[in-house]
Amino acid sequence: MQKTKIIFFDIKDYDKEFFKKYGADYNFEMTFLKVRLTEETANLTKGYDVVCGFANDNINKETIDIMAENGIKLLAMRCAGFNNVSLKDVNERFKVVRVPAYSPHAIAEYTVGLILAVNRKINKAYVRTREGNFSINGLMGIDLYEKTAGIIGTGKIGQILIKILRGFDMKVIAYDLFPNQKVADELGFEYVSLDELYANSDIISLNCPLTKDTKYMINRRSMLKMKDGVILVNTGRGMLIDSADLVEALKDKKIGAVALDVYEEEENYFFEDKSTQVIEDDILGRLLSFYNVLITSHQAYFTKEAVGAITVTTLNNIKDFVEGRPLVNEVPQNQ
């Protein structure tokens, strides 16, 4: 039986290791490229059946047209998000699948890690002590005990995060477009309006998807409604926060601390080594300069369990397509 030919873009060493390990049981011929999928690299898809893309690939009309002309039958995104894919330009010329979930525990646990780190200045203390500075001046945080956490988005990740924060004896309030009162009763939290959440939360965590309704939901107006000194954490999507407004709120000392694992212009920096280059993004550079801002490179999902689940789901998505089975993780193109 002829092997299905798959070309992978934006592959890191750890991706390659996992796909080689799990892909051995599939009838696939896999080619791994470090370059991102763009209109400049889309010609490389010629001769392949399936393209595997990632979150920072630029899958615009030009890229899609080249892929369709080259006879690509399936675009398999090895991530949950697909906002970088111009679905209207795919126009049913090939199918698109994704990995809707992999390890909500990984992201929820990492969110708690960010909260603890930015609150207790753990990252700052680590740097100090490595340099022989054992002063604790400026490292004071707050007890999480009996403080209020505001969780925006109560899907799988949000629910696990709430369970953990309730273990700290925190009060939890939440907002979701589709509230689940049964879960609220079981986990011991209360649904409130966004304005109530902003006004009453000591810590706010963003765990919702990026949609036209949530884009830049954290902006100058919403931040003015928050408590002075609030801790803001985002492990969702970068464009949930207006970064320029965030810089101003930090300068005004309205926001007490920020932990970001995502950033709205991250595709030019995240997952890459830029340590020998000048950061040309002025807003990112400004955020990195604040003592009370902790930024990590979109690694909340990055556990062995999560990467393994992403790999297996991606391979099974492709196998289902090749064997003519229903595509349970298909992305509708009429959005």
N, C-alpha and C positions, 0 to 999 in steps of 0.2 A: 504494500500500500504506500502511495506517495506521501511523503511528509509535508505537513503544512509549514510554509516558510513565514517566519515572524521576524520583523526587525524592531528592535528596542531602541528608543532614543533616551537621552539624558540619563544614562546608566552609570551608577557609582559602583565601586568594587563590591560593596555589601549587597547591592541588588543582583549583580551578576552571580555572586556566590549562592544566593538563595534560589534564583531561577535555574541555575545549573543543578543544584541539589534536588529540587522538587520536579524539575522539568524532565529528568531522566526517564520518568515513567510515562511520558506522553510522546506521541508520534509527531514531534515538532522539530524543525530545524531552526535554531535561534541564532540571530546575529545581534551583537550588543555594540551600540555606539555611545560614546560619551557626549557627542554633540546633541544640542536640543533640536527638536523638530520645529522648523520654521520654513518659510517659503524658499529660503536659500538652501536648505538641506532636504527638502521634500523630494527632490529628484532621486535621492538615494533609496526611495521606497520601490523603485521599479524592479519587477521580478519577484516581489513578495506578495503574500496573500493577506497578511495581517500586520498592522502597525500598532505597537504598544507605546503609548505616550504617558507623560507625567504632568504634574500641576503647572510647571513653569514653561511648558512648550507653547509656542505661538501658533495655534491651529486656526488661522484666519481663512478668509475666502481664498486667497492665493494658494496657501498651503493645501487646502481641501481640494481645490481644482486640480492641482498636480497629482495628489493622491488618487483622486477618482480617475484621472486620465491614465494613471499607471495601473489601474485595475485592482486597487485595494478593495477588499470585501468587508473588512472589519477594522474599526479603531477601538482598541482595548485600552482604556485609561486605567492605570494601576494606582488610582487614588479615588477619593470620594467626590471631590469637586470637579466640575466640568465647565466652569464659567470661562475658561480659556479656549473652549471649542465653540466656533460659530455654527451652531446647530442649523440655523436657517439656510446656511450655505452648503451644508451637507446634503440637505434636500433629498433624503432617502437614497442617495447614491451608494452609500454603504451604511452598515449598522454601527452603532456606538454603544459600548458597554462600560461599566465602571465598577468600582469596589465600594459599595455604599457604607459598609461597616467592617472594622477589623478588630480593634480592641478598645472599646470605650473605657476600660479600666486604665489603659496606658495613659490616655489623655486626662482623665479625671485625677489620677495619681500625680501626674506631672503638674497639673494646675495647683494642687495642694503644695507641691514642692516649691513652685514659684511664689505662692502666697507666703510660705514660711521664709523663703530666702529673702524676698524683698522687704518683708516686715522686720525681720531680725538682722538684716544686713549681712547675711551669711557670706555672700559673694565678696563683700568689702572686707570682712574679717579674714577671709581666706587669703586675699591678696596681701593684707597687712602683715599677717603672721609669717608668710613666706619671705617677707622682706625684713623680718626681725622686729616688726613694730607690734607690740603686744598691748597697746593702748586700746581701751574700749570707748573712748570719747566719740560721740556721734553715731554709735551703733545701737542706741536704744530703740526698742520696738514697743508693741503693745501685746497684752494677753489676747488671744483669740477667744478665751473663755467668756461667755455671755455677750460677746459682740454680735452684730447682725451682719449676715452675709446675704447679699442680693444676687440671685442666680437668674440670668437672662437666658432662657432656653432649658426646658426640662425634659429633653429626650434622654436617650440611654446614658450619655456622658453626664448630663446635668443631674440625673437621678443618682448616679454613683458618687458624684462629687458631693451632693447633698448628704448622702449616707455618711461619708467621711467627715464632713464638717459638723454634722450632728454629734459625731464622736468626740469633738472638741467642746461639746456643750455650747455650740453657737446657736443663736436663733437664726432661722433661715426663712427668708421671704423670696418669692420667685415671680417671674413674669413669663408667660408663654401665650402665643396667639391661640393655641389649642390646649387650654389647661386640662390636666388630668386630676380631678378631685380625689379619685380613689387612691392614686399614688401619693397625693399630698397628705391624705389622712394616714396612710401607712407609714410614711417617712417622717411625718411631723413637721411639715412646713406649710406656709400660707401663701396663696396666690394674691398678689396685689397689682395695682396699676403701675405702669412704668414710672409715673411721677412719684408715687409713694415709695417705690423701690429706690429711686434716686435720692429721695429726701432722707430715708431712714437707714441706709446701708453704710456700714463701716468698710466693707469690702464688696466690690462688684466684680462678678466674673461673667464673661461673655462666652456662652456655649450654644449659640444659635447659628443657623445657616446664614449665608449671605444671599439676600434677595433684594428686589427693588425697594421693599419696605424697610429692610434693616440696614441698607447701605448708609454709612455715616450716621447711624443712629446716635453714636456718641460724638457730639459736636459741642460747639460753644454754648448753645442754648441748654442742652441736656446737662452739661457739666456744671453750669451755674445752679442747677437744681440740686446738686449733690452736696453732701456734708463737706465742710472744710476738712482737708486732710484725708479724704477717702483713698483707699487702695484700689486701683483698677487693674484687672488681669484679663488678658485676651489670649485664649488658645483656640479661638474660633477661626475667623477670617480677618485679614488685615483691614479690609475696607469697611468693617463695622465701625471703625474709629476714624474721624477726620484728624489726621496726624498734625496738620498745621495748627488746628485748634487745640490739640493736646499740648503742643509746645507752649502755646500761650498760657494755658491753664497751669502748667508746671512753673512757668516763670512767675505767674501771679500767686503761686503757692496754694492754689485752690485744690489741686490734686496732691495728695501726700506722697504717693509712690505709685509706680507703674511697672508691671511685668508683662512683657509682650513676647509671645512665641511666633507671632505672625506680624506682617507689616504690609501696608497696601502696595508698596513698590518693591516687594521682596524678590521678585524674579531676577533682578539684576545682581543680587548679592547672596541670597540664602542658598545653602548647600555648596557654596564655592569658597575657596581660599583667596581672600582679598587682602591678606595681611601685608603684602608688599606694595599695595596700591593705595592711592588717595580715594577716599569715599566721596564721590561727586554728588551724591544725593544730600543736599543741604539739610533737609528735615531729619533724615536718618542720622546724619552726623551730629546734629543738635541734640537729638534724643540720647544718643550714646554719651554725650558730654555731661548729662545730668547725673548727679551722684545717687539720686533716688529712682533711677530707671534701670531695669534689668531686661536686656533683650537677648533671646536665644534664637537659634536659626531653624525654626519650624521642626523641632525635634520631639514635640509632645507625644507623637505617635510611635517614636523610635524605640521599640522593644523587640526582642526576639519573637515574642508571640505575635505582635502586630505585623511585623514584616513577613513572618511566615504566613499569616492569614491573608495578607495582601497578595503574596505570591501565588498561593494555592487558589484563591478566588479568581485571580486574573487568568491563570492557566485553565481553570474549569469554565470560565466564561468563554474562552476561545474554543475549548473542546466542545461545549454545548453548541456553539455556532457551526463548527465543522461537521458535527454529527446531526445537525438539523433539529436539535431540541429547542424548546422554548428558552428565550434569553431572560432569565429572571432578573438580571441586573441591567437590562437595556435602558438606555437614556431616550425618552420620547423626543422626537424631533419637531413636534408641533407646539413647542413652548414659546 
